[in-house]
Amino acid sequence: MDFAIPKELSDYLVELDAFIEREIKPLEEVDDNIRFFDHRREWARTDFDNAGLPRPEWEALMREAKRRADAAGHFRFCLPREFGGKDGSNLWMTVIREHLAAKGLGLHYDQQTEHAIVGNHPFIVMFRDFATEAQKQEFIFGMLEGKRRVTFGLTEPYHGSDATHMATRAVPQARDGVPGFLINGEKMWTTGMHVATHCAIFARTSGKDGDARGITCFLTPADTPGVKVEQYLWTFNMPTDHPRVSFTNVWVPESSILGPPEGGLALAQSFVHENRIRQAAGSLGSAVFCIEESVKYARMRKPFGEELARNQAIQWPLVELATQCEMLRLLIRKTAWEMDQMPHPEVEKRISDKVSMCNYWANRLCCDAADRAMQVHGGIGYSRHKPFEHIYRHHRRYRITEGSEEIQMRKVAAFLFGYLGPRREQMSKLTWADVDYRRSDPAAPAPARAAAE
């Protein structure tokens, strides 16, 4: 068992660092672009007079950073070579994501917007696995070139984590001899709708509420009549690009169906695991950043003539956080490695619980580390002169939006108790003989055991 980072990967991290210093840092500084990372100037990212949306200049800056990263061969790293990528593994992606996040806030990696010079691309994988050939040609390269932007219409105002009870309906309806569907409903948190060309709308087409089957995904152009942004939801960490969208008598042709009809929930699961393990690595990196900054500050700060770091009240909380980071790093990398050893559909069946462990714990750990960093730094840590309050505000959402802690813990529990996963058969065959304390003492006289029974 070798825990060393392969030389090829460590060399690639050096290459990324050089690219950041050569291309990204200068771009971050020119034309006062650093304002987007100065959280005393929150307005720099947010157009508060335009529904709280991201300012066009901020989004343009991220596009330019991605363009440069793509030209340098980094942006598509995790994608298959057929799409211009390098077949980057989940293991390598977790190491890279932690490395970038541990550098702190910057144009190289901004988790608030899911922006990074090494892209994640969950939609590309979804289209690769589920789209028709025509859809692949239009959307995969269209998304990579910035000509197509797809948002996700799954969550609803009254149905969050439980998608099987969604109220959005689609019924068959032909128009001018073209078979299609009429969609009515409402979706929440359809992130990116202000710049989207299409929305992947999930709607029930058959079955009853609570059924996993009977839900279909429709690729719907954002300018289709009946598609309306009702409001942008302002959040703990602005800007917002998270709207509530209504769909009133929205007609789409049958050719807009993405993936298997009635089996749309498989799409929602298709990129959950890769997204969660990589996002967990990013949260781990941000936690490491908060801890390291706190350690340095505690060594330099000298209240009452002695380093703050001499106090056990400072040491012990940071020791516990650092210990959790070490343990979590091993679990994340082991889980990512296991994901790389099996076909993608097997992840859900065999190690989905481990992915959930990594994700919910990493997001909680990052919030704890940011909170502790504010405490160690005192007043300046609470202020916007330091990045900790921003890190906390951002990562607090991941404890809800990446699949809430409670939902992910339910997944872990289902695997642990054998309701799902590889222990299902074993646990279903349990008898009292496997757990009865009365049978645990081989020295007990046989008659006594018999009488007791």
C-alpha positions in Angstrom: 0.0 0.0 0.0 1.6 3.2 -1.2 0.3 6.6 0.0 2.8 8.7 -1.9 1.6 11.1 -4.6 2.9 9.8 -7.9 5.7 11.9 -9.4 3.6 12.6 -12.5 1.0 14.2 -10.3 3.4 16.2 -8.1 5.0 17.5 -11.3 1.6 18.5 -12.6 0.9 20.4 -9.4 4.1 22.3 -10.0 3.0 23.0 -13.6 -0.3 24.3 -12.4 1.4 26.6 -9.9 3.6 28.0 -12.6 0.6 28.6 -14.8 -1.2 30.4 -12.0 1.8 32.7 -11.4 2.3 33.3 -15.1 -1.2 33.7 -16.4 -3.8 33.9 -13.6 -2.2 36.1 -10.9 -1.4 38.9 -13.4 -5.0 38.7 -14.8 -6.3 38.9 -11.2 -4.3 42.2 -10.7 -4.9 44.0 -13.9 -7.7 46.6 -14.2 -8.4 46.3 -10.5 -9.7 42.8 -11.0 -8.5 42.1 -7.5 -11.7 43.9 -6.4 -13.6 40.7 -7.0 -11.7 39.0 -4.2 -11.7 42.0 -1.8 -14.8 41.2 0.2 -14.9 44.7 1.7 -16.2 45.5 -1.8 -19.0 43.0 -2.0 -20.7 45.1 -4.7 -17.8 44.3 -7.1 -19.3 40.9 -7.8 -23.0 41.7 -7.2 -25.3 44.0 -9.1 -27.6 44.7 -6.2 -29.8 46.9 -8.4 -30.4 44.1 -10.9 -31.9 41.3 -8.7 -28.5 40.7 -7.1 -27.1 39.0 -10.2 -23.4 38.6 -10.8 -22.0 41.6 -12.6 -21.1 40.9 -16.3 -17.5 42.1 -15.7 -17.1 39.4 -13.0 -18.4 36.6 -15.2 -16.3 37.8 -18.1 -13.2 37.6 -16.0 -13.9 34.0 -15.1 -14.5 33.2 -18.7 -11.2 34.7 -19.6 -9.4 32.7 -16.9 -11.0 29.5 -18.2 -10.1 30.3 -21.8 -6.5 30.7 -20.8 -6.6 27.5 -18.8 -8.2 25.7 -21.7 -5.5 27.0 -24.1 -2.8 25.7 -21.7 -4.5 22.2 -21.5 -5.7 22.4 -17.9 -9.4 23.2 -18.1 -10.5 19.9 -19.6 -8.1 17.8 -17.6 -10.7 15.4 -16.2 -12.5 14.8 -19.5 -11.9 11.9 -21.9 -9.4 12.6 -24.6 -12.2 12.5 -27.2 -13.4 15.8 -25.7 -9.9 17.4 -25.5 -9.2 16.2 -22.0 -6.5 14.1 -20.4 -8.6 11.3 -18.9 -7.9 12.7 -15.4 -8.9 10.3 -12.7 -11.0 11.0 -9.6 -7.9 10.5 -7.5 -5.9 13.0 -9.3 -8.8 15.4 -9.3 -9.2 15.3 -5.5 -5.5 16.0 -5.0 -5.6 18.9 -7.5 -8.8 20.4 -6.0 -7.4 20.3 -2.5 -4.2 21.8 -3.7 -5.9 24.7 -5.5 -8.3 25.4 -2.6 -5.5 25.4 0.0 -4.0 28.4 -1.8 -7.0 30.5 -0.5 -9.3 32.7 -2.5 -8.4 33.7 -6.0 -9.2 33.5 -9.7 -7.5 30.1 -9.9 -10.3 28.6 -7.8 -13.5 30.2 -6.7 -15.8 27.7 -5.1 -18.6 30.2 -4.7 -19.2 30.0 -8.5 -17.8 26.5 -9.1 -15.1 28.2 -11.1 -11.6 26.6 -11.4 -8.8 26.5 -13.9 -9.1 22.7 -13.7 -12.8 22.2 -14.6 -15.2 19.7 -13.1 -17.6 19.3 -16.1 -20.4 17.1 -14.6 -22.8 18.0 -17.4 -20.3 16.7 -20.0 -20.2 13.3 -18.4 -24.0 13.3 -18.2 -24.4 14.0 -21.9 -21.7 11.5 -22.8 -23.6 8.7 -21.0 -27.2 9.6 -21.8 -27.5 11.9 -24.8 -28.3 11.0 -28.4 -25.6 11.5 -30.9 -27.3 14.7 -32.2 -27.4 16.0 -28.6 -23.8 15.1 -28.0 -22.7 17.0 -31.0 -24.7 20.1 -30.1 -24.2 20.2 -26.3 -20.9 18.6 -25.4 -18.7 20.8 -27.6 -21.2 23.6 -27.4 -20.8 23.7 -23.6 -17.0 23.5 -23.8 -16.9 26.4 -26.3 -19.4 28.5 -24.3 -22.1 28.3 -26.9 -24.4 26.2 -24.8 -25.2 26.7 -21.1 -27.5 24.2 -19.4 -29.1 24.7 -16.1 -30.7 22.0 -13.9 -34.4 22.0 -13.1 -34.9 19.4 -10.5 -35.7 20.9 -7.1 -39.1 22.5 -6.5 -40.5 25.0 -4.1 -42.4 22.3 -2.1 -40.2 19.3 -3.0 -36.5 19.6 -2.3 -34.4 16.5 -1.6 -37.3 14.1 -2.5 -37.6 14.5 -6.2 -40.0 11.6 -6.5 -42.8 13.8 -5.3 -42.2 16.6 -7.7 -45.3 18.4 -8.9 -44.1 19.4 -12.4 -45.9 17.4 -15.0 -45.4 16.7 -18.7 -48.2 15.3 -20.9 -48.0 14.1 -24.5 -49.2 16.7 -27.0 -48.5 16.8 -30.7 -48.2 20.1 -32.6 -48.3 20.3 -36.4 -47.8 16.6 -36.6 -44.7 16.7 -34.4 -44.9 14.5 -31.2 -44.0 16.4 -28.1 -44.9 17.2 -24.5 -46.6 20.0 -22.7 -44.9 20.9 -19.4 -46.4 22.7 -16.4 -44.7 23.3 -13.1 -42.1 25.3 -11.1 -38.5 24.8 -10.2 -36.2 26.3 -7.6 -32.4 26.9 -7.5 -32.1 26.6 -11.3 -28.6 28.1 -11.1 -27.3 30.0 -14.0 -30.7 30.6 -15.7 -29.7 34.3 -16.4 -27.2 33.1 -19.0 -28.5 29.6 -19.8 -29.5 28.6 -23.4 -31.3 25.5 -22.1 -32.9 24.1 -18.9 -32.9 20.4 -18.2 -36.4 20.2 -16.8 -37.4 17.0 -14.8 -41.1 16.3 -14.9 -43.3 13.4 -14.1 -44.7 11.7 -17.2 -46.2 8.6 -15.7 -46.7 6.8 -12.4 -47.7 8.2 -9.1 -46.1 10.5 -6.5 -43.3 8.7 -4.8 -42.4 6.4 -7.7 -38.8 6.5 -8.8 -39.7 5.7 -12.3 -42.0 7.9 -14.4 -39.8 11.0 -14.4 -38.4 12.3 -17.7 -35.8 15.0 -18.4 -36.5 17.5 -21.2 -33.8 19.8 -22.7 -35.8 23.0 -23.0 -34.6 26.2 -24.7 -34.6 29.0 -22.1 -36.4 31.3 -24.5 -39.3 28.9 -25.0 -42.7 30.6 -24.5 -44.0 29.9 -21.0 -40.5 29.8 -19.4 -40.4 32.6 -16.8 -37.9 33.6 -14.1 -40.1 34.5 -11.2 -37.5 35.7 -8.8 -33.8 35.5 -7.9 -33.3 34.1 -4.4 -30.8 36.2 -2.4 -28.5 34.1 -0.4 -26.0 34.2 2.5 -23.2 34.7 0.0 -24.0 37.1 -2.8 -24.3 37.4 -5.8 -27.2 35.2 -6.7 -27.8 33.3 -9.9 -30.3 31.0 -8.2 -33.9 31.7 -9.5 -37.3 30.2 -9.1 -38.6 29.5 -12.6 -42.1 28.7 -13.7 -43.1 26.7 -16.7 -46.6 27.4 -18.0 -47.8 25.4 -21.0 -44.2 25.0 -22.2 -44.2 22.8 -25.4 -41.2 20.8 -26.4 -40.7 18.2 -29.1 -40.1 14.5 -28.2 -36.6 14.9 -29.5 -35.8 17.1 -26.5 -35.9 14.1 -24.1 -32.5 13.6 -22.5 -31.8 10.1 -21.4 -34.3 7.2 -21.0 -37.9 8.3 -20.9 -39.4 7.6 -17.5 -35.9 7.0 -16.1 -34.8 10.6 -15.7 -33.6 10.3 -12.1 -30.7 8.2 -13.3 -29.4 11.4 -14.9 -29.5 13.2 -11.6 -27.4 10.4 -10.0 -25.0 10.2 -13.0 -22.7 13.0 -11.9 -23.5 13.2 -8.1 -20.6 11.0 -7.0 -17.8 12.6 -9.1 -19.1 16.1 -8.2 -19.4 15.3 -4.5 -15.9 13.7 -4.1 -14.2 16.6 -5.9 -16.2 19.2 -4.0 -15.3 17.4 -0.7 -11.6 17.8 -1.7 -12.1 21.5 -2.3 -13.7 21.9 1.1 -10.8 20.0 2.7 -8.4 22.4 1.0 -10.2 25.4 2.2 -10.2 23.9 5.8 -6.4 23.4 5.5 -6.1 27.0 4.4 -8.0 28.3 7.4 -6.0 26.2 9.8 -2.6 27.2 8.4 -3.5 30.9 8.4 -4.6 30.5 12.0 -1.3 28.8 13.0 0.8 31.5 11.4 -1.2 34.3 13.0 -1.1 32.6 16.4 2.7 32.4 16.2 3.0 36.1 15.3 0.4 37.6 17.6 1.8 38.3 21.1 -0.8 39.4 23.6 0.5 39.9 27.1 4.1 39.6 25.7 3.7 35.9 24.7 2.8 34.2 21.5 -0.9 33.5 21.2 0.0 30.0 20.1 1.4 29.1 23.6 -2.2 28.9 24.9 -3.8 25.5 24.9 -7.2 27.2 24.3 -5.7 28.1 20.9 -3.7 24.9 20.3 -6.3 22.2 21.0 -9.1 23.3 18.7 -6.6 23.6 15.9 -5.1 20.3 16.7 -8.5 18.6 16.5 -9.2 20.3 13.1 -5.8 19.3 11.8 -6.3 15.7 12.9 -9.7 15.6 11.1 -8.1 17.0 8.0 -5.5 14.2 8.0 -8.1 11.5 8.4 -10.5 13.0 5.9 -7.7 13.3 3.3 -7.1 9.6 3.5 -10.8 8.7 3.2 -11.3 11.1 0.2 -8.3 9.7 -1.7 -9.1 6.1 -0.9 -12.7 6.6 -2.0 -11.6 8.4 -5.2 -9.2 5.6 -6.0 -11.9 3.0 -5.5 -14.2 5.0 -7.8 -11.5 4.7 -10.5 -11.4 0.9 -10.1 -15.0 0.3 -11.1 -17.5 1.3 -13.9 -19.3 4.5 -13.1 -22.8 2.9 -12.5 -21.2 0.6 -9.9 -20.2 3.5 -7.6 -23.9 4.1 -6.6 -24.3 0.4 -5.7 -21.0 -0.2 -3.9 -19.4 2.9 -2.4 -22.0 5.6 -2.6 -22.0 5.8 1.2 -18.2 6.5 1.3 -18.7 9.4 -1.1 -21.4 10.8 1.1 -19.2 10.4 4.2 -16.5 12.4 2.5 -18.8 15.1 1.3 -20.9 15.9 4.3 -17.9 15.7 6.7 -15.7 17.9 4.5 -18.3 20.6 4.3 -18.9 20.6 8.0 -15.2 20.5 8.7 -14.6 23.5 6.4 -17.3 25.5 8.3 -15.7 24.6 11.6 -12.3 25.6 10.4 -13.4 28.9 9.1 -15.3 29.6 12.3 -12.2 28.7 14.4 -10.0 30.9 12.1 -12.3 33.8 12.9 -12.0 33.1 16.6 -8.2 32.8 16.5 -7.9 36.0 14.5 -10.3 37.9 16.8 -11.9 41.0 15.4 -9.8 41.1 12.2 -11.0 37.5 11.5 -14.6 38.5 11.7 -14.0 41.5 9.4 -13.9 41.4 5.7 -10.2 42.2 5.7 -9.7 38.5 6.1 -11.3 35.8 3.9 -12.6 33.6 6.6 -16.1 35.1 6.9 -16.4 34.7 3.1 -15.3 31.1 3.2 -17.7 30.3 6.0 -20.6 32.0 4.1 -19.9 30.1 1.0 -19.2 26.6 2.4 -22.2 26.8 4.7 -24.4 26.4 1.6 -22.7 23.1 0.7 -24.1 21.5 3.8 -27.4 21.9 2.1 -27.0 22.2 -1.7 -24.7 19.3 -2.4 -27.2 17.0 -1.0 -28.0 18.0 2.6 -26.1 16.5 5.5 -29.2 14.7 6.6 -29.9 13.1 3.2 -26.2 12.0 2.9 -26.3 10.6 6.4 -29.4 8.7 5.5 -27.5 7.2 2.6 -24.6 6.2 4.9 -27.1 4.7 7.4 -28.9 2.7 4.6 -25.5 1.1 3.7 -24.5 0.7 7.3 -27.7 -1.1 8.3 -27.9 -3.1 5.1 -31.0 -1.5 3.6 -28.9 -0.6 0.5 -25.5 -1.6 -0.7 -23.3 -4.6 -0.6 -24.4 -5.6 3.0 -28.0 -5.9 2.0 -28.1 -9.7 1.6 -25.9 -10.3 4.7 -28.0 -8.1 7.0 -31.3 -9.5 5.6 -30.3 -12.9 6.9 -29.6 -11.9 10.5 -31.2 -14.0 13.2 -31.3 -13.7 16.9 -28.6 -16.3 17.0 -26.2 -13.7 15.6 -26.8 -11.1 18.4 -28.2 -13.0 21.4 -26.0 -12.3 24.4 -27.2 -15.5 26.0 -25.3 -17.5 23.5 -22.1 -15.7 24.0 -20.8 -17.7 27.0 -19.6 -21.1 25.9 -19.0 -22.1 29.5 -22.6 -21.8 30.5 -24.2 -25.2 31.3 -26.3 -26.5 28.4 -29.4 -27.1 30.6 -29.2 -23.5 31.9 -29.2 -22.2 28.4 -32.1 -24.4 27.4 -34.1 -23.3 30.5 -33.4 -19.7 29.7 -34.7 -20.2 26.2 
